[in-house]
Amino acid sequence: MAELTGRAAGISKGKGGSMHMFSVDHKFYGGHGIVGAQVPLGTGLAFAHKYRGDGGVCMAYFGDGAANQGQVYEAFNMAALWKLPIVFVVENNGYAMGTAVKRGSAETEFYRRGTAFRIPGMDVNGMDVLEVRAAAEIALEYVRGGNGPVLMELNTYRYRGHSMSDPAKYRSREEVQEMRDKHDPIEAAKAELLARGITEDRIKDIDKRIRSIVAESADFAENSPEPAMSELYTDVLVESY
C-alpha cells in the first residue's frame, strides 16, 4: 500500500508504484513498462535457478494482450530448449487493454501458444481459486521434475477498465453484470466454504479480519512520509569493482 501511494516506507521506497514494484528479498521481480518484457526477464530468472541448482521455479505472468509480443516466443523457445524451471501464466481477461481477444489474436486459445515449442498447455478457469491452485500444483510438479516449462492460461475477467482513464465502452454493462452475478470468484469461494460446512458467522469473521488488515495497511500508507528529494539520485547505478 505504501508503495502504491509513493511513500518512503514502500517496498521500492515509493519509486516503483504499481508498474515497477520490486523486491529481491521477497523474490518478486516486479512489473515492467514494456509490454511483455517480464516474460524474457522471467526466463532469465529461471535460467539462474537452473544454473545455481537451487530448486527454484519462476512464475512469469502476462496478459492476453502481451501474448502477441515477439519476445514472448523467443523466451518460449529458450525455456523449452534448455528445459528451464518456469511456469508461463497468461491471464486472459478477454480484452487486453481494450481490444477483444478475437479482434487481436488469430489463436484465441492461449494455452496452445506453446505447442510449436513443445511446451504443454493448461486451460484453467481463472475465476475458480481451487481450480487455479490445483492446476498450479500440477504445473509445479512437472517443472520441478526437470521437464521444462508449462504454459497456463487463466481465463478471467476484470469488472473495470484497464486504467482510471478507461471507460470500458467496448463491452456492455449487461456482460459485466452477468460475470459479477454468475462467475465472481469471491462469491464462488464463499459458496464453496458454505457447502463444506463453514458457518456464515465464521465467513463474516474472516471478511471482517481481511477488511481490518486492508484498512490498517491503507492507514499505514497514508501516514507514511513521502521519499526525501535526495532519493531521486539513489538506486540508479550499481558500481562493481
C-alpha positions as CSV (number, residue, x, y, z in Angstrom):
1,M,0.0,0.0,0.0
2,A,2.8,2.4,0.9
3,E,4.5,1.7,-2.5
4,L,1.2,2.2,-4.4
5,T,0.9,5.6,-2.8
6,G,4.5,6.6,-3.4
7,R,5.7,6.6,0.2
8,A,9.2,6.1,1.6
9,A,8.1,3.0,3.5
10,G,7.1,1.3,0.3
11,I,8.8,-1.9,-0.8
12,S,10.6,0.0,-3.5
13,K,10.9,3.2,-1.4
14,G,7.9,4.7,-3.2
15,K,9.7,4.9,-6.5
16,G,8.2,1.9,-8.2
17,G,4.5,2.3,-7.8
18,S,2.2,-0.4,-9.3
19,M,4.2,-0.7,-12.5
20,H,7.7,-1.1,-11.2
21,M,7.2,-2.7,-7.8
22,F,10.3,-4.8,-7.0
23,S,11.8,-6.8,-4.1
24,V,14.7,-9.1,-4.2
25,D,14.1,-10.1,-0.5
26,H,10.6,-11.4,-1.5
27,K,11.8,-12.8,-4.8
28,F,9.3,-10.5,-6.5
29,Y,10.8,-9.0,-9.7
30,G,8.2,-6.5,-10.5
31,G,6.1,-5.2,-13.3
32,H,7.6,-3.5,-16.4
33,G,6.6,-0.6,-18.6
34,I,7.5,-2.6,-21.7
35,V,4.6,-4.8,-22.6
36,G,5.6,-8.5,-22.4
37,A,9.1,-7.7,-21.0
38,Q,8.6,-9.8,-17.9
39,V,8.5,-12.9,-20.0
40,P,12.1,-12.9,-21.2
41,L,13.2,-11.5,-17.8
42,G,11.4,-14.4,-16.1
43,T,13.1,-16.8,-18.4
44,G,16.4,-15.3,-17.3
45,L,15.5,-15.8,-13.7
46,A,14.6,-19.4,-14.5
47,F,18.0,-19.8,-16.1
48,A,19.6,-18.5,-12.9
49,H,17.7,-21.1,-10.9
50,K,18.8,-23.9,-13.1
51,Y,22.4,-22.6,-13.2
52,R,22.6,-22.3,-9.4
53,G,20.8,-25.6,-8.9
54,D,18.8,-24.0,-6.1
55,G,15.5,-25.8,-6.9
56,G,13.7,-22.5,-7.6
57,V,10.9,-22.0,-10.1
58,C,9.9,-18.8,-11.8
59,M,6.2,-17.8,-12.3
60,A,6.0,-15.3,-15.2
61,Y,2.7,-13.6,-15.5
62,F,1.5,-11.8,-18.6
63,G,-1.9,-10.9,-20.2
64,D,-3.7,-11.8,-23.4
65,G,-2.5,-8.5,-25.0
66,A,1.2,-9.1,-24.1
67,A,0.9,-12.7,-25.5
68,N,1.2,-11.3,-29.0
69,Q,4.6,-9.7,-28.4
70,G,7.5,-11.3,-30.2
71,Q,9.9,-11.6,-27.3
72,V,7.4,-13.9,-25.6
73,Y,8.1,-16.6,-28.2
74,E,11.8,-16.1,-28.2
75,A,11.5,-16.8,-24.4
76,F,9.3,-19.8,-25.0
77,N,12.0,-21.3,-27.4
78,M,14.9,-20.7,-25.0
79,A,13.0,-22.0,-22.0
80,A,11.9,-25.2,-23.8
81,L,15.3,-25.7,-25.4
82,W,17.1,-25.5,-22.1
83,K,14.3,-27.1,-20.0
84,L,14.2,-24.1,-17.7
85,P,12.1,-24.2,-14.5
86,I,9.4,-21.7,-15.4
87,V,5.6,-21.6,-15.5
88,F,4.3,-19.1,-18.0
89,V,1.0,-17.8,-16.9
90,V,-1.3,-16.0,-19.3
91,E,-4.1,-14.0,-17.5
92,N,-6.7,-13.8,-20.2
93,N,-9.3,-11.3,-19.3
94,G,-10.7,-11.2,-22.8
95,Y,-10.0,-7.6,-23.6
96,A,-6.2,-6.9,-23.1
97,M,-6.1,-3.1,-22.6
98,G,-9.4,-2.6,-24.6
99,T,-9.5,-4.9,-27.6
100,A,-11.4,-8.1,-27.6
101,V,-9.3,-11.2,-28.0
102,K,-11.0,-12.3,-31.2
103,R,-10.1,-8.9,-32.8
104,G,-6.4,-9.0,-31.9
105,S,-5.4,-12.7,-31.8
106,A,-5.6,-15.3,-34.6
107,E,-5.3,-18.1,-32.0
108,T,-7.6,-17.2,-29.1
109,E,-6.9,-20.3,-27.0
110,F,-3.6,-19.1,-25.5
111,Y,-2.7,-22.3,-23.7
112,R,-2.0,-23.7,-27.2
113,R,0.6,-21.0,-28.0
114,G,3.5,-23.1,-26.7
115,T,2.7,-26.1,-29.0
116,A,5.4,-25.1,-31.6
117,F,8.0,-25.3,-28.8
118,R,6.6,-28.5,-27.3
119,I,5.5,-26.7,-24.1
120,P,2.4,-28.3,-22.6
121,G,-0.5,-26.0,-22.1
122,M,-3.2,-25.9,-19.4
123,D,-6.7,-24.4,-19.9
124,V,-7.8,-23.1,-16.4
125,N,-10.8,-21.3,-15.0
126,G,-9.1,-18.3,-13.5
127,M,-12.3,-17.4,-11.6
128,D,-12.1,-20.5,-9.5
129,V,-9.5,-20.3,-6.8
130,L,-9.4,-24.0,-6.1
131,E,-9.0,-24.9,-9.8
132,V,-6.2,-22.4,-10.1
133,R,-4.5,-23.9,-7.1
134,A,-4.8,-27.5,-8.4
135,A,-3.5,-26.5,-11.8
136,A,-0.6,-24.7,-10.3
137,E,0.3,-27.8,-8.2
138,I,0.3,-29.9,-11.4
139,A,2.4,-27.4,-13.3
140,L,5.0,-27.0,-10.5
141,E,5.3,-30.8,-10.1
142,Y,6.0,-31.1,-13.8
143,V,8.5,-28.3,-13.9
144,R,10.3,-29.3,-10.7
145,G,10.7,-32.7,-12.3
146,G,13.1,-31.3,-14.8
147,N,10.7,-31.4,-17.7
148,G,11.0,-27.8,-18.8
149,P,8.3,-25.1,-18.9
150,V,4.5,-25.2,-18.7
151,L,2.1,-22.6,-20.2
152,M,-1.0,-22.0,-18.1
153,E,-4.0,-19.9,-19.4
154,L,-6.1,-18.5,-16.7
155,N,-9.4,-17.4,-18.2
156,T,-10.5,-14.5,-16.0
157,Y,-12.3,-11.1,-16.2
158,R,-11.9,-7.6,-14.9
159,Y,-15.0,-5.6,-14.0
160,R,-13.5,-2.2,-14.5
161,G,-11.4,-0.6,-17.3
162,H,-7.7,-1.2,-17.8
163,S,-6.9,2.1,-16.0
164,M,-8.7,5.1,-14.5
165,S,-8.9,6.6,-18.0
166,D,-10.6,3.6,-19.5
167,P,-14.4,3.9,-19.5
168,A,-14.6,0.3,-20.9
169,K,-17.1,1.1,-23.6
170,Y,-16.0,-1.9,-25.7
171,R,-18.4,-4.1,-23.7
172,S,-21.9,-3.9,-22.4
173,R,-23.0,-3.3,-18.8
174,E,-25.1,-6.5,-19.1
175,E,-22.0,-8.6,-19.8
176,V,-20.1,-7.2,-16.8
177,Q,-23.1,-7.7,-14.5
178,E,-23.6,-11.3,-15.7
179,M,-19.9,-12.0,-14.8
180,R,-20.4,-10.4,-11.4
181,D,-23.6,-12.3,-10.7
182,K,-22.7,-15.8,-12.0
183,H,-18.9,-16.0,-12.1
184,D,-17.5,-13.9,-9.3
185,P,-14.5,-15.8,-7.7
186,I,-15.1,-14.4,-4.2
187,E,-18.8,-15.3,-4.1
188,A,-18.0,-18.7,-5.5
189,A,-15.3,-19.3,-2.8
190,K,-17.9,-18.3,-0.2
191,A,-20.4,-20.7,-1.6
192,E,-17.8,-23.5,-1.6
193,L,-17.0,-22.8,2.1
194,L,-20.7,-22.9,3.0
195,A,-21.0,-26.2,1.1
196,R,-18.1,-27.6,3.1
197,G,-19.7,-26.8,6.4
198,I,-18.1,-23.4,7.2
199,T,-20.7,-21.3,9.0
200,E,-22.0,-17.9,7.8
201,D,-20.7,-16.4,11.1
202,R,-17.2,-17.7,10.5
203,I,-17.2,-16.4,6.9
204,K,-18.3,-13.0,8.2
205,D,-15.4,-13.1,10.8
206,I,-12.9,-13.9,8.0
207,D,-14.3,-11.0,5.9
208,K,-14.1,-8.6,8.9
209,R,-10.4,-9.6,9.6
210,I,-9.5,-9.1,6.0
211,R,-11.1,-5.7,5.9
212,S,-9.2,-4.8,9.1
213,I,-5.9,-5.8,7.5
214,V,-6.6,-3.7,4.4
215,A,-7.7,-0.7,6.4
216,E,-4.6,-0.9,8.6
217,S,-2.4,-1.2,5.5
218,A,-4.1,1.9,3.9
219,D,-3.7,3.9,7.1
220,F,-0.1,3.0,7.4
221,A,0.5,4.1,3.8
222,E,-1.4,7.4,4.2
223,N,0.5,8.2,7.4
224,S,4.0,7.4,6.0
225,P,6.2,10.2,4.7
226,E,7.0,10.8,1.1
227,P,10.5,10.0,-0.1
228,A,13.2,12.6,0.5
229,M,14.2,14.6,-2.6
230,S,17.7,13.0,-2.3
231,E,16.1,9.6,-3.1
232,L,15.9,10.8,-6.7
233,Y,19.6,10.0,-7.0
234,T,19.7,6.6,-5.3
235,D,19.3,3.1,-6.7
236,V,20.0,4.2,-10.3
237,L,23.5,2.8,-10.6
238,V,25.5,-0.1,-9.2
239,E,29.3,0.2,-9.4
240,S,31.2,-3.0,-9.1
241,Y,35.0,-3.2,-8.6
